[in-house]
Amino acid sequence: MILFKFGKREHLEQFRSCGLLYMNRQQYFREIESDETRSDCFETSDRIVQPNALKRLTVESTSKRFVIKPDDLVGPVLISLAKSPCNIYCMFAVTQPLTGLLFDKRNFGFGDSFLIVLNTQTFLDRVSSAAKSRGFSCQAGLVEYYDGQNYSGETGPFRKPAAFSYQNEFRFVVRPGSKEAIQLEVGSLADITSRVHPLSQINRLVEFVEVNVEPSAA
């Protein structure tokens, strides 16, 4: 797996020089409306239920009781189970050779620059160690994408609607979460990252080649 980070040049230079990971709270991605690339109204949900998966939905208050039929719903029901909040750091992951246009142009909305993590395991180890030293638990993994029109089931911070699949997202999730962004400083990453390059040139600068290794003769 190869990890990329997209963003503004000044932020990526900080990421490279001192390993600064700016980890937004999960609610940030749900509440932001002015950024189509980052905005996701499904964030903070723990489960999604499609109307066709319901027989009825009953809502009760101290004085009234409403029964809602599936046909009355205009979209899926998102449920949050009040799990502990978290903060998130997002990257782009390549896990296999790509064909055609390597990076969807919609990713250009993340900023003007990019860099490549050249040693993934060392990077993961450093982030995990830095999080532990700050008293955080840290999970890291690829985001799984689901059909937002048909899927019913668990969601959480490592599942997103398929509309975002072009982001090929890899996430770090730390808990306990904070009401503000967490600035996690890992230490210099200059030894395991590329220089910062213009994001507009990424499809010209980056090439993935699949290498088939034949087994040696006995």
FENLIN-V538463 format. One record per helix or strand. SS is the DSSP state (@ for helix, = for strand). FROM is the first residue (numbers start at 0). TO is the last residue. Records with the same first field share a line. If there is no record, write none. Layout:
SS->FROM-TO, FROM-TO
This chain:
=->1-6, 19-24, 46-48, 56-59, 64-67, 76-78, 86-93, 112-116, 136-141, 143-145, 152-153, 158-160, 168-174, 181-184, 192-192, 196-197
@->8-17, 25-30, 50-52, 69-71, 104-109, 119-132, 161-166, 198-204
